[in-house]
């Protein structure tokens, strides 16, 4: 697959990711409830034009919930879709390796050699993730992403209507989503966290699309810049994952194969030494040093 096609597929996945995060915020249910209240005449007059636009925006989307769930499963391995298409089971591992390895570049006082190794590892993680997501975004996913983007733009724009926000005692689109989830459905949702992950994740995927996974480096456009590092840090902070988990993923990309092999050899040697000592105890002999020919 050539670089331009890979970029196009990654842009499609970027749109699908943002739609998925809005789905986690229960945005479709929020929109349905606003439209329902509008239909019953239960919204203040000032909020009704915005609700009417939401009703029209909802009608624009020709993608059902089941189709959306299939799409999220295909792209990100999110459970809930049908058996076909097959879920992207590798996404979470590849994603965590990339964002953790990029975020680790901000650690202070890194020896230069160690930092260069970390940058190389992060770029390798970028290529692995981009390759995985490019396959997920191939074909139908691109078409569906276009279908998703139009109603999303319309709906998000309407949620910024001040009269609609005032009707629910909200001050911006995110607090509006929180209030409706809490007041109408009894479900407390931290919209700020999902917003941070939606925006940061979209920025990360945008970088992958622009650089083709860090491969478009002839003019240094594939360089890992401060904006990408900040986006990865923001996503991890919003994820709530323990520091030890993040460190594990970062180190999984920077471990030297030689060091790993040496570590495995040391484990095997310790196991054999313990086994030899146990056998000698069973035979009534004290565990002495091994003979030179062993």
DRENDO-1510 file (C-alpha; in Angstrom, 1 decimal, always signed):
<recs>
REC; n; res; u; v; w
REC; 1; UNK; +0.0; +0.0; +0.0 .
REC; 2; UNK; +1.5; +3.4; -1.0 .
REC; 3; UNK; +2.0; +6.3; +1.4 .
REC; 4; UNK; -0.9; +8.4; +0.1 .
REC; 5; UNK; -3.4; +5.6; +0.4 .
REC; 6; UNK; -2.1; +4.9; +3.9 .
REC; 7; UNK; -2.6; +8.5; +4.9 .
REC; 8; UNK; -6.2; +8.5; +3.5 .
REC; 9; UNK; -7.0; +5.3; +5.5 .
REC; 10; UNK; -5.5; +6.9; +8.7 .
REC; 11; UNK; -7.6; +10.0; +8.2 .
REC; 12; UNK; -10.7; +7.9; +8.0 .
REC; 13; UNK; -9.7; +6.1; +11.2 .
REC; 14; UNK; -9.2; +9.5; +12.9 .
REC; 15; UNK; -12.8; +10.4; +12.1 .
REC; 16; UNK; -14.0; +7.0; +13.4 .
REC; 17; UNK; -12.0; +7.4; +16.6 .
REC; 18; UNK; -13.6; +10.8; +17.4 .
REC; 19; UNK; -17.0; +9.4; +16.7 .
REC; 20; UNK; -16.3; +6.4; +19.0 .
REC; 21; UNK; -15.3; +8.8; +21.9 .
REC; 22; UNK; -18.6; +10.7; +21.3 .
REC; 23; UNK; -20.4; +7.4; +21.5 .
REC; 24; UNK; -18.7; +6.7; +24.8 .
REC; 25; UNK; -20.2; +10.0; +26.0 .
REC; 26; UNK; -23.6; +8.6; +24.9 .
REC; 27; UNK; -24.0; +11.5; +22.4 .
REC; 28; UNK; -26.6; +9.6; +20.3 .
REC; 29; UNK; -28.8; +9.1; +23.4 .
REC; 30; UNK; -28.3; +12.8; +24.4 .
REC; 31; UNK; -29.4; +14.0; +21.0 .
REC; 32; UNK; -32.4; +11.7; +21.0 .
REC; 33; UNK; -33.5; +13.0; +24.4 .
REC; 34; UNK; -33.2; +16.6; +23.3 .
REC; 35; UNK; -35.2; +15.9; +20.1 .
REC; 36; UNK; -37.8; +14.0; +22.2 .
REC; 37; UNK; -38.2; +16.9; +24.7 .
REC; 38; UNK; -38.5; +19.3; +21.7 .
REC; 39; UNK; -41.2; +17.1; +20.2 .
REC; 40; UNK; -43.2; +17.2; +23.4 .
REC; 41; UNK; -42.9; +21.0; +23.6 .
REC; 42; UNK; -40.9; +20.8; +26.8 .
REC; 43; UNK; -38.0; +23.0; +25.8 .
REC; 44; UNK; -38.0; +26.8; +26.3 .
REC; 45; UNK; -38.7; +28.8; +23.1 .
REC; 46; UNK; -35.1; +29.9; +22.8 .
REC; 47; UNK; -33.9; +26.4; +22.7 .
REC; 48; UNK; -36.4; +25.1; +20.1 .
REC; 49; UNK; -34.6; +26.2; +16.9 .
REC; 50; UNK; -31.4; +24.4; +18.0 .
REC; 51; UNK; -33.5; +21.3; +18.9 .
REC; 52; UNK; -35.1; +21.4; +15.4 .
REC; 53; UNK; -31.6; +21.5; +13.8 .
REC; 54; UNK; -30.6; +18.5; +15.9 .
REC; 55; UNK; -33.6; +16.6; +14.6 .
REC; 56; UNK; -32.5; +17.4; +11.1 .
REC; 57; UNK; -28.9; +16.5; +11.8 .
REC; 58; UNK; -30.0; +13.1; +13.3 .
REC; 59; UNK; -31.8; +12.3; +10.1 .
REC; 60; UNK; -28.7; +13.0; +8.1 .
REC; 61; UNK; -26.9; +9.9; +9.5 .
REC; 62; UNK; -27.7; +6.8; +7.6 .
REC; 63; UNK; -25.5; +4.6; +9.8 .
REC; 64; UNK; -27.3; +2.5; +12.4 .
REC; 65; UNK; -26.0; +1.8; +15.8 .
REC; 66; UNK; -25.2; -1.8; +14.9 .
REC; 67; UNK; -23.2; -0.6; +11.9 .
REC; 68; UNK; -21.3; +1.9; +14.1 .
REC; 69; UNK; -20.5; -0.9; +16.6 .
REC; 70; UNK; -19.2; -3.1; +13.8 .
REC; 71; UNK; -17.0; -0.2; +12.6 .
REC; 72; UNK; -15.5; +0.4; +16.1 .
REC; 73; UNK; -14.8; -3.3; +16.5 .
REC; 74; UNK; -13.1; -3.4; +13.1 .
REC; 75; UNK; -11.0; -0.3; +13.8 .
REC; 76; UNK; -10.2; -0.6; +17.5 .
REC; 77; UNK; -11.2; -4.1; +18.6 .
REC; 78; UNK; -14.1; -2.6; +20.8 .
REC; 79; UNK; -16.5; -5.5; +21.7 .
REC; 80; UNK; -20.1; -5.2; +20.8 .
REC; 81; UNK; -20.1; -5.8; +17.0 .
REC; 82; UNK; -20.9; -8.9; +15.0 .
REC; 83; UNK; -18.4; -11.7; +14.4 .
REC; 84; UNK; -17.9; -10.3; +11.0 .
REC; 85; UNK; -15.8; -8.1; +10.5 .
REC; 86; UNK; -13.1; -9.5; +12.7 .
REC; 87; UNK; -12.0; -7.3; +15.6 .
REC; 88; UNK; -8.7; -5.5; +15.5 .
REC; 89; UNK; -7.3; -7.3; +18.5 .
REC; 90; UNK; -3.8; -5.8; +18.1 .
REC; 91; UNK; -4.9; -2.1; +18.4 .
REC; 92; UNK; -4.8; -1.6; +22.1 .
REC; 93; UNK; -1.3; -3.1; +22.5 .
REC; 94; UNK; +0.1; -1.1; +19.6 .
REC; 95; UNK; -1.6; +2.1; +20.7 .
REC; 96; UNK; -0.3; +1.9; +24.2 .
REC; 97; UNK; +3.2; +1.1; +23.1 .
REC; 98; UNK; +3.2; +4.1; +20.8 .
REC; 99; UNK; +1.7; +6.8; +23.2 .
REC; 100; UNK; +3.7; +5.5; +26.1 .
REC; 101; UNK; +7.0; +5.4; +24.2 .
REC; 102; UNK; +6.4; +9.0; +22.9 .
REC; 103; UNK; +5.4; +10.3; +26.3 .
REC; 104; UNK; +8.5; +8.8; +27.8 .
REC; 105; UNK; +10.7; +11.2; +25.7 .
REC; 106; UNK; +10.0; +14.0; +28.2 .
REC; 107; UNK; +11.9; +12.3; +31.0 .
REC; 108; UNK; +14.7; +14.6; +32.2 .
REC; 109; UNK; +18.4; +13.8; +32.2 .
REC; 110; UNK; +18.2; +11.0; +29.7 .
REC; 111; UNK; +21.6; +10.0; +28.5 .
REC; 112; UNK; +21.9; +10.8; +24.8 .
REC; 113; UNK; +22.3; +7.2; +23.7 .
REC; 114; UNK; +19.3; +6.2; +25.8 .
REC; 115; UNK; +17.2; +9.0; +24.3 .
REC; 116; UNK; +18.2; +8.1; +20.7 .
REC; 117; UNK; +17.2; +4.5; +21.4 .
REC; 118; UNK; +13.8; +5.8; +22.8 .
REC; 119; UNK; +13.2; +7.9; +19.7 .
REC; 120; UNK; +14.0; +5.0; +17.4 .
REC; 121; UNK; +11.7; +2.7; +19.4 .
REC; 122; UNK; +8.9; +5.3; +19.3 .
REC; 123; UNK; +9.2; +5.6; +15.5 .
REC; 124; UNK; +9.1; +1.9; +15.2 .
REC; 125; UNK; +6.0; +1.8; +17.3 .
REC; 126; UNK; +4.5; +4.5; +15.1 .
REC; 127; UNK; +5.1; +2.4; +11.9 .
REC; 128; UNK; +3.5; -0.6; +13.6 .
REC; 129; UNK; +0.4; +1.3; +14.7 .
REC; 130; UNK; +0.0; +3.1; +11.4 .
REC; 131; UNK; +0.3; -0.2; +9.4 .
REC; 132; UNK; -2.3; -1.8; +11.6 .
REC; 133; UNK; -4.8; +1.1; +11.4 .
REC; 134; UNK; -4.3; +1.7; +7.7 .
REC; 135; UNK; -5.5; -1.9; +7.1 .
REC; 136; UNK; -8.4; -1.3; +9.5 .
REC; 137; UNK; -9.3; +1.9; +7.6 .
REC; 138; UNK; -9.2; +0.4; +4.1 .
REC; 139; UNK; -12.2; +0.4; +1.9 .
REC; 140; UNK; -15.6; +0.6; +3.6 .
REC; 141; UNK; -14.2; +2.3; +6.7 .
REC; 142; UNK; -13.3; +5.4; +4.6 .
REC; 143; UNK; -16.8; +5.6; +3.1 .
REC; 144; UNK; -18.4; +5.2; +6.5 .
REC; 145; UNK; -16.1; +7.8; +8.0 .
REC; 146; UNK; -17.4; +10.4; +5.6 .
REC; 147; UNK; -20.9; +9.5; +6.5 .
REC; 148; UNK; -20.1; +9.9; +10.2 .
REC; 149; UNK; -18.4; +13.3; +9.9 .
REC; 150; UNK; -21.3; +15.3; +8.5 .
REC; 151; UNK; -23.8; +14.7; +11.3 .
REC; 152; UNK; -21.0; +15.0; +13.9 .
REC; 153; UNK; -20.1; +18.5; +12.7 .
REC; 154; UNK; -23.7; +19.5; +12.6 .
REC; 155; UNK; -24.6; +18.1; +16.0 .
REC; 156; UNK; -21.5; +19.5; +17.8 .
REC; 157; UNK; -22.2; +22.9; +16.3 .
REC; 158; UNK; -25.8; +22.8; +17.6 .
REC; 159; UNK; -24.7; +21.7; +21.1 .
REC; 160; UNK; -22.8; +25.0; +21.3 .
REC; 161; UNK; -26.0; +26.9; +21.1 .
REC; 162; UNK; -26.2; +29.1; +24.2 .
REC; 163; UNK; -30.0; +28.9; +24.5 .
REC; 164; UNK; -29.9; +25.1; +24.4 .
REC; 165; UNK; -27.2; +25.1; +27.0 .
REC; 166; UNK; -29.1; +27.5; +29.3 .
REC; 167; UNK; -32.2; +25.3; +29.1 .
REC; 168; UNK; -30.3; +22.5; +30.9 .
REC; 169; UNK; -28.2; +24.8; +33.1 .
REC; 170; UNK; -25.0; +24.0; +31.2 .
REC; 171; UNK; -22.2; +26.4; +30.1 .
REC; 172; UNK; -20.7; +24.6; +27.2 .
REC; 173; UNK; -21.2; +21.5; +25.0 .
REC; 174; UNK; -19.4; +19.2; +27.4 .
REC; 175; UNK; -21.3; +20.2; +30.5 .
REC; 176; UNK; -24.5; +20.0; +28.4 .
REC; 177; UNK; -23.7; +16.3; +27.7 .
REC; 178; UNK; -22.9; +15.7; +31.3 .
REC; 179; UNK; -26.2; +17.4; +32.6 .
REC; 180; UNK; -28.4; +15.5; +30.2 .
REC; 181; UNK; -26.8; +12.1; +31.0 .
REC; 182; UNK; -27.1; +12.9; +34.8 .
REC; 183; UNK; -30.5; +14.5; +34.9 .
REC; 184; UNK; -32.3; +12.5; +32.2 .
REC; 185; UNK; -30.7; +9.1; +32.4 .
REC; 186; UNK; -29.2; +9.1; +36.0 .
REC; 187; UNK; -25.7; +8.3; +34.6 .
REC; 188; UNK; -22.8; +10.5; +35.9 .
REC; 189; UNK; -20.3; +10.8; +33.0 .
REC; 190; UNK; -17.0; +12.6; +33.2 .
REC; 191; UNK; -17.2; +14.5; +29.9 .
REC; 192; UNK; -14.0; +16.3; +30.4 .
REC; 193; UNK; -12.0; +13.0; +30.5 .
REC; 194; UNK; -13.6; +11.8; +27.3 .
REC; 195; UNK; -13.1; +15.2; +25.7 .
REC; 196; UNK; -9.4; +15.1; +26.6 .
REC; 197; UNK; -9.0; +11.6; +25.2 .
REC; 198; UNK; -11.0; +12.5; +22.1 .
REC; 199; UNK; -9.0; +15.6; +21.3 .
REC; 200; UNK; -5.6; +14.1; +22.2 .
REC; 201; UNK; -6.3; +10.8; +20.4 .
REC; 202; UNK; -7.4; +12.6; +17.3 .
REC; 203; UNK; -4.2; +14.7; +17.4 .
REC; 204; UNK; -2.1; +11.5; +17.6 .
REC; 205; UNK; -4.0; +9.9; +14.7 .
REC; 206; UNK; -3.7; +13.1; +12.7 .
REC; 207; UNK; +0.1; +13.0; +13.2 .
REC; 208; UNK; +0.1; +9.4; +12.0 .
REC; 209; UNK; -2.0; +10.4; +8.9 .
REC; 210; UNK; +0.2; +13.4; +8.0 .
REC; 211; UNK; +3.5; +11.5; +8.4 .
REC; 212; UNK; +2.4; +8.1; +7.3 .
REC; 213; UNK; +3.4; +6.7; +10.6 .
REC; 214; UNK; +6.6; +8.7; +10.8 .
REC; 215; UNK; +7.9; +7.5; +7.4 .
REC; 216; UNK; +7.5; +10.8; +5.6 .
REC; 217; UNK; +10.8; +12.1; +6.9 .
REC; 218; UNK; +12.6; +13.4; +3.8 .
REC; 219; UNK; +11.7; +17.0; +4.9 .
REC; 220; UNK; +11.7; +16.1; +8.6 .
REC; 221; UNK; +7.9; +16.1; +8.6 .
REC; 222; UNK; +7.9; +12.7; +10.2 .
REC; 223; UNK; +9.8; +14.0; +13.2 .
REC; 224; UNK; +8.3; +13.4; +16.7 .
REC; 225; UNK; +7.6; +17.0; +17.8 .
REC; 226; UNK; +6.5; +18.6; +21.0 .
REC; 227; UNK; +2.8; +18.8; +19.9 .
REC; 228; UNK; +2.7; +15.0; +19.5 .
REC; 229; UNK; +4.5; +14.4; +22.8 .
REC; 230; UNK; +1.9; +16.7; +24.5 .
REC; 231; UNK; -1.0; +14.9; +22.9 .
REC; 232; UNK; +0.3; +11.5; +24.1 .
REC; 233; UNK; +0.9; +12.8; +27.6 .
REC; 234; UNK; -2.7; +14.3; +27.6 .
REC; 235; UNK; -4.2; +11.0; +26.5 .
REC; 236; UNK; -2.4; +9.0; +29.1 .
REC; 237; UNK; -3.3; +11.5; +31.9 .
REC; 238; UNK; -6.9; +11.3; +30.9 .
REC; 239; UNK; -6.8; +7.5; +30.7 .
REC; 240; UNK; -6.3; +7.1; +34.5 .
REC; 241; UNK; -3.9; +4.2; +33.9 .
REC; 242; UNK; -1.4; +3.5; +36.7 .
REC; 243; UNK; +2.2; +4.8; +36.1 .
REC; 244; UNK; +3.5; +1.3; +36.3 .
REC; 245; UNK; +1.3; +0.1; +33.4 .
REC; 246; UNK; +2.4; +3.1; +31.3 .
REC; 247; UNK; +6.1; +2.4; +32.1 .
REC; 248; UNK; +5.7; -1.2; +31.1 .
REC; 249; UNK; +4.5; -0.3; +27.6 .
REC; 250; UNK; +7.2; +2.3; +27.2 .
REC; 251; UNK; +9.9; -0.1; +28.3 .
REC; 252; UNK; +8.6; -2.9; +26.0 .
REC; 253; UNK; +9.6; -0.8; +23.0 .
REC; 254; UNK; +13.1; +0.2; +24.3 .
REC; 255; UNK; +14.3; -3.2; +25.6 .
REC; 256; UNK; +17.4; -4.3; +23.7 .
REC; 257; UNK; +17.0; -7.8; +22.1 .
REC; 258; UNK; +20.5; -8.6; +23.4 .
REC; 259; UNK; +19.5; -7.6; +26.9 .
REC; 260; UNK; +16.3; -9.6; +26.7 .
REC; 261; UNK; +18.2; -12.7; +25.5 .
REC; 262; UNK; +20.8; -12.3; +28.2 .
REC; 263; UNK; +18.0; -12.0; +30.8 .
REC; 264; UNK; +16.4; -15.2; +29.5 .
REC; 265; UNK; +19.7; -17.0; +29.7 .
REC; 266; UNK; +20.2; -15.9; +33.3 .
REC; 267; UNK; +16.7; -17.2; +34.2 .
REC; 268; UNK; +17.5; -20.6; +32.6 .
REC; 269; UNK; +20.8; -20.8; +34.4 .
REC; 270; UNK; +19.3; -20.1; +37.8 .
REC; 271; UNK; +16.6; -22.7; +37.1 .
REC; 272; UNK; +19.1; -25.3; +36.2 .
REC; 273; UNK; +21.2; -24.5; +39.3 .
REC; 274; UNK; +18.2; -24.9; +41.6 .
REC; 275; UNK; +17.2; -28.2; +39.8 .
REC; 276; UNK; +20.7; -29.6; +40.2 .
REC; 277; UNK; +20.8; -28.7; +43.9 .
REC; 278; UNK; +17.4; -30.3; +44.4 .
REC; 279; UNK; +18.5; -33.5; +42.7 .
REC; 280; UNK; +21.6; -33.7; +44.8 .
REC; 281; UNK; +19.6; -33.3; +48.0 .
REC; 282; UNK; +17.3; -36.1; +47.0 .
REC; 283; UNK; +20.3; -38.4; +46.3 .
REC; 284; UNK; +21.8; -37.4; +49.7 .
REC; 285; UNK; +24.7; -35.4; +48.3 .
REC; 286; UNK; +25.5; -31.9; +49.3 .
REC; 287; UNK; +25.2; -29.4; +46.4 .
REC; 288; UNK; +28.8; -28.7; +45.6 .
REC; 289; UNK; +30.2; -26.8; +42.6 .
REC; 290; UNK; +29.7; -28.3; +39.2 .
REC; 291; UNK; +32.5; -30.3; +37.7 .
REC; 292; UNK; +34.6; -28.7; +35.0 .
REC; 293; UNK; +33.2; -30.9; +32.3 .
REC; 294; UNK; +29.6; -29.8; +33.0 .
</recs>
